Structures are given as structure tokens and as C-alpha cells.
Amino acid sequence: MQIDEELTLKKLEVFLAFMRSGSLTKAAAELNTSNVSVHRAIHSLESALRCPLFKRDGRNLIPLESALVLEERAQLLIKDVVETVRQTREAAGFSAERFKLGALYSLTVRTVPQLIMGLKLRRSELNIDLILGSNVDLLYKLKNMELDAVLVSLDDTHINPDCEQLLLFADDIFLAVPADSPFAEQAEVDLADLREDTFITLTQGFATHRDSARVFSQAGFEPNVGMQVNDIFTLLSMVSSGVGYALLPGRVAAVYENRIRLIPLQSRYRLQQQIGVVFLKAKERDPNLLALVAECRMYRSRTSLITGATINH
């Protein structure tokens, strides 16, 4: 049996509104339409079903048994369609009850907690999953729709042209040394003076690993790498214990602040990381994502006021 093209979900919604109210006028008011439109939709529905739904008693419509059956089945159908739409949108990451946010380990010191608290205030019903990783790993998961948005270093060739990005702040690279290091009290350091010293780095894929390589290249030497680690907190612990030095972004200054010092590099070695949020353009109208972007703009504004800097798109 083929379904008549005149049988539409909209007409079923009109029919259900009439059955709830028992009045053309009340159904029209509920649907913000006219009595004539409600009557026309019901008549069209009878034509599409090829059977009567009501008997006429003057100007009144009295439901037949067929209308009662249709009411029961249509309620289930509309409910099922609504749930189908919800699940479809959720599978595509649109307005899902869970939001999967990826971030660099170093951003959990200050940035991530502030953004999550702000996002929860905007959408209290939202459950947020936080996934930590390297720049390369997070961007790969975003591209494969395993994450809804990522907080990463923007100056990365792995960012896909299908992605949108918003800058949050810029972060200088410093030399990280133990608090009792001879360099700890210096106003700045010439990185070339440390060509014989041991360094600790993050593994490949992390933005700080890439940026450290750039700075060492500017200093004209290949570092003596005594250890590579998979997260910045282990790296900080190694530095504070005197295992070696490291090049790190300024945002980690609050970690082990009594045990390490971040020393500015001479201006010729200066390098900044551009930190921001990245998401797929195809999902830019998702309500959850819009809430995150709004919170990121607020965070950027607060950061600009604190630093006295103007951050451009």
C-alpha cells in the first residue's frame, strides 16, 4: 500500500491539536493559525486516508471510531519521529546531551576549568567529557567527529580547512629550570649557553615539542635530550627534580611554582603559541557549540583586559 502524498506529519499534528481541544477555534489558537486552516487540514487528512474521521453535527465535528484509532497511533508516530530527529541530530553531534571537549594537558591549569564552568552556567543540563592529548591527536579526533571541539595550538599545519577556529590568547615560550638553578634569578637567558646541558621534551605530536624544535633551531644547536615524556605535568616534575631543563609555555607557571622558574628567552629566540578553540564548520550552528564559542569570546575578552593586550581574530 502506497502512502498518499497528502498524508503529512503536519496534518497529523493539526488533527491531534483538534482532538485535544475538541474545538476548531482552540486548535487554531494553539497552532497560531486560522479555523479555516485547521478545518482544511482535517478534511485533507480524510481524503488522504480515504475514510471519514468525523460526523458533522451542525457546525460541530464528532469523532468516529476511526478518529480515535488515528489519534492513538498518530501520538505514537509523532513521538517516534521527534525521538528519531533527536537521535539523528545527536549522532551528528548537534545539541547532544553530552559534549566532548578535547584539550592540551597544559590548558587544564587555568583555561579549561574556566571555560567548562562558564559552559555549565549557560547549559546546565549538558554533560561534558574532557579528553586530553597532543595537538595532532586531538585534531585527528575532531576531523573524525570523535570530539565536538578542541582547545589546541592554532599555528599547526594539521588544522583542516573544513574547520573554524577562534583565538583565545598568545603564550610565550620560556626556559623552565629548577628553583635552585644558576639561571633561576636571571632576567633572560641566551639559549645558546645551554648547548651542553640536558633537556627534557614532550613526544612528537605535541605543539610544545614542535615549538621547542623551532627555538633550538634558532639557537643553532641540536639539544641533548635526556628524556621524552607524554604529558607536560610529568615533564614539569622532571625539571623540578633537576633531571634537565625544558622549553615550556608561560601558562604552566602556576604548576610547581615554588620548585621551578620560567626564565624569558632573549628576544631573538622569542616564539609564541597561538591558543584557541577549533571546531568543524559543518557543526557551527549546534547550540552546544554556540554556547562554547560565546564562552570562549568572554574568556578572550577577560584575558585581553588582564594582559592589556588586544587579540584579533
N, C-alpha and C positions, 0 to 999 in steps of 0.2 A: 504493500500500500504506500503510495506516494503522499507526502505531506503537502497540503495546499500552501502555496506561497503566501496566501493571505493570513495564514495562521502564524502569528508572530508573538514573541515574548512580551512586547509592549502591550498588545491587545489583551494578553492574559493578565498583565498587571492591572490594566483598567478594569477587567472583569472582576478580579479579586477585590479591588477597591470598592466596586459596587456591591459585591456580596458582603463585605464587611459593614458597609454603611447602610445598605438597603435603600439608598436614595441616589438618584442621578445628581442632585444638587450637592449633596455631601461628598460624593465620589469626585465630582468636578472640582470642588474646593480643595480636597486632599491632593489632587493631582495638578492643581493650578491650571485647569483648563475649563472648557465650557460644557454645559449639559449636552449640547448637540454633539460634541466630540465624543463624549462618553457613550451616548446612545448609538452613534455611528460605529464606534469600535465594537460594541456588543453585537450589533446587527451583522457586522462584517465577520465576527467570530462565528456566529451561527451559520453564515454562508460557507465559511471555510470548513466547518465541521460537518456541514450538510445534514444538520438536525437542529430542532428548536431547543433553546435553553430556558425560555421563559414563556409563560402565557400572559396575555395582556388583560388587565382588569381596569378598564378606563385608561388612565394615564400611568397606572402602576404596572410594574413587571414582577410577576410572581414566579420564583424559581421552580423549575421542574426537577425531577429526579436526575436528569442529565446534567443540570447545572450544579447540583450537589456533588455528583461524581467528579465533574470537571474541577470544581473548587478544591476538593481534597487532593486530586492528582496535580493540579497546577501549583498548589502551595509547595508540594514536594519538588516539583520540577524547578520552580523559581529558586527555591532554597539550594537545590543541587547546582544550578547554573551559577549562582552567587559564589558558592564554595569552589566551583571549578575555576571561576575567574580569579578568586583569591589565591588558590594553589598555583595556577599558571603564573600569576604575577610574582608570587613568592619564589617559584622556581627560577624566574628570570632575575630575582633579586630586587623586585620593586615592592616597596612598602612591606617587606617581610617583618615578622615579629623578632627576628634575630638579625643583627648587623655584624658582619665580620670585618674587623678593622685590623690591618697589618701595620706594623711599626718597627723602626730600628730600635735595638736594645737601648741605645743612648737616650732616646726620646722618652723613656719611661721615668727619667729622673724628675722632669717637671711638665713637659708639654703634654704627653698622653693623659696623665691624670686630670689636668685642667680641661682638656677637650672632652673627655668622657663624662666628667661631672656636668659640664655645660650641655652636652648632648642629652644626658638623662633628664636634665631640667626641662629641655624642650620636648622630649618624647619619653615620658616616664615609663611607658609600657614596654619600651624597647629593651631587649636583652642583647648585650654586646659581648662578642667573642673577640679577645685580643690575641693576635698571632704575631710573634716576634721573629725576626730573621734578618738576613742581609738584604741589601738593595736589590741585587739580581734575583734572589729567591722570591722576594715579595712582589716584584714587578711581574715575574713569571706567573705567580698565582693570581694576580689581578687580571692579567691577559686571559687566563683560563677560567675566569669567573669563579675562582675559589675564594676570592676576597671581594668585598664591596668597595673598599678604598684603602689606600696605603699612605703612610707618612714616611717619606724617604728623602734622599738627596736628589734634587731635581737635575743637577748637572750630570746626567747619566745617559749614555747612548742607548741604553736598553729601554728607555721610555718610548712606548708605541705611539705613532701618530694618531691612533684612534682614541688616545687618552686626553683628558683635560687635566690641567694642573693649576694649583694656586700656591703662591709663595707665602710662607709663614714668617721666616726670618733667615738672616745670613749668620753664619758662625765661623769664626776664625779658627785656624789650626795652631795649636801650641805644642811646646815640648813638655811632656809630663815627666817629672823627676820625683824621687823620694824627698820628703821634707828635710832630711839631713844631707841632701846632695850639695856639693860645692856650687852648683848652678842655682840653688833654691832662692837665693837672695838677689840674683841678677835681674836688672830691668828688662833685658833682652839677651838673646843668645845667638851666636853665629853657629849655625848647624854644622858648618864645615869643621869646627873644632871638635866635633864628636865622631869623626870618621873612624876612629879606632875603638869606639865604645860599642857595647852590645845593646841591641834594640829588640823589643817585643812588638809584634804586629798582629793584626787580625788576619784571618784567612782571605783568600781571593773571593770576590763577590761583594764584600763589604765596601761601602763608599769610603770609609776611612783608610782602608788598605790601598785603594786606588789613589786617594789624595796624598797619602804618605809617600807613595812611589813617585808622584809628581814633585813633591817637595825635595825628596832625596836627589832626584834628577837635577833640580835647580841648584842644589848644593854641590853637585858634581861628584857624587860617590855612591857606591852600592853599599847599603848598610849591612853590618854584621848582625844577622837575625838569629838570635839565640832560641826563639820560641815563637810559634804562631798559635793563636787561640781562636775560639769560635764565638766569643761574646766579649763585650767591652768591659764588663764588670770583673771577669777573670783577669783581663789584661791590666786593669787598674790595681787589682790585688797583687799581681806580679811586680808591677812598678813600685808599689808602696813597700814591698818586701825587699827591694833592691836587686831584683833579678835582672833588670835592664831598663832602658828608657823607652819612651814611645811618643809618637805624634798623635795628638788627640784633639777633638773639637772642644771649644770652651764650655759647652752645655753640660759636661760631666764634672765641672769644677766642684759641685756640691758633694760629690761622692768621695769618701776618704779625704775630706778637706783638711783634716789635721795630719794626714800622713803623706799627701802628695802636694806638689806645687805645679801649676801650669805657667810656664815661662813663655812670654811672647818671643816669636822669631824675628830676626832682623827683617826689615821691610822688603828686602829683595827676595825673601823666601815666603812672603805672605800669600796665603791661599785661603779662600772662604768656601764653605759648603753652603749651598742654597737648599734650605729645608722646606718642604711643602707637602701638600696633600695631592694625590693623583687618583683619578677615577676614570672609568670608561665613559666616553661621550654618549654612548647609547643609553646610559642609565642616569644622565644628568638631571632628569625630572623626577626621579624617585624621591618621595617625601623624606625618607630617612637620610638620603644623601644630601638633599637640600638643607636639612637641619644641621648636618655636619659641616657643610660649606659655610653656612651662616655662623656657626660657632668658630670656625677657622678664621673668618673675617674679623670677628670680635677679638680673638686671640692675637691676630696680627696687629690690630689697632692698639691693643694694650701693650704689646711688645714694642711698637713704634714709640708710644708715649714714654715708656720706661727708658729706652735707649736713646731717645731724642732723634732717632733715625726715621727717614721716610722710605718705606718699602713700596716699590712699584710692582704692578702685575708683570 
